[in-house]
Amino acid sequence: MSEHGSDGQRPRVAVVGGDGIGPEVVAEGLRVIAAADVELETEHYDLGGHRYLADGTVLPDSVLEEWRDFDAIYLGAVGAPGVPPGVIERGLLLKMRFELDLFVNRRPFKVTAPDDQGTTQSHDFVVIRENTEGTYAGEGGFLRKGTPHEIATQGSVNTRFGVERCIRYAYELAESRRNHLTLVHKTNVLTFSGDLWERSFHEVGATHPEVETAYNHVDAACIYFVQDPQRYDVIVTDNLFGDILTDLGGAVSGGIGLAASANLNPSYSGPSMFEPVHGSAPDIAGQNKANPIAAILSGALMLEFLGAPEPARRIEQACDACSDLEGSTSDLTDAVIAKL
Ligand code: ATP
């Protein structure tokens, strides 16, 4: 495993189009990457809700083993009507996240707002969400289930190792940007996990003295996301808060058709996974109506991570120039390619 460019090899990418609009938008993302003159070695995998409905397959261990030798996974969207809830989410997406140790979820946002002179300014910021622990680790259970005395517990798992590696990644990212990092938590109420996060944040921060830090409670951060997102550059937060905040971030920065995400293993000891935030949108599938920008931007994140920042930046700028356009899936992709 290596960063693209360091050994001159074409990056190996496993492509999972998935369901609904997934295959359409991923195909457009690959078209843009090719137009940006980046050569990938791709292998397509037929997985997703449709495959589960056809033969019960979700994510075989053999496929997971094959993927360990890839540099990246480029995923469209998975989920289809008729598949029971949780089957694909737990069996494919979460399994990938845990088995491939994709411990960083990185989501970039771009907002526009008028400045004091009334000129529209754009501002970009990034949320780094811990992706393998917290309340999503599956700790908990039922007692006396189905009786009037039933109890359900859902613990939040926060390991020093897991919290620290995520925070370390966030500091390094902040250093490569504007040297500003905000921790978002709820330390006043979640006094155990919040304490661990806060101590880790300051201890790792001691080795990054040039990074200015801030702290927001998650409820305050929700207000700032809407009213004053310009205060942020890089945000680091736990799994649950990150899940909610990033959806809010998507809503204040252009909507579901533009939101890209990366699930990263920053040690490069296995592939990282790149996907648009939106789902399979069965209501518009197969009609050339889906906005491909989120998938194209996810492709740009993939190129950046694979060590090709220059084409990644060109694709991003081309998407920015087209983010207000309307049109069919293929028209929008053509417009992005024309801007490259
Ligand atoms: P999931 O549970 O997989 O997230 P969902 O139905 O809750 O599925 P989406 O599939 O993201 O969420 O769809 C939500 C709405 O947004 C739908 O009306 C869909 O048509 C629309 N939508 C989602 N992605 C896009 C896109 N890329 N372009 C245009 N509309 C989209």
Residues whose N, C-alpha, C, O or C-beta is under 5 A from the ligand:
A	BS01	ATP	V78 G79 I256 G257 H278 G279 S280 A281 D283 I284 K289 A290 N291
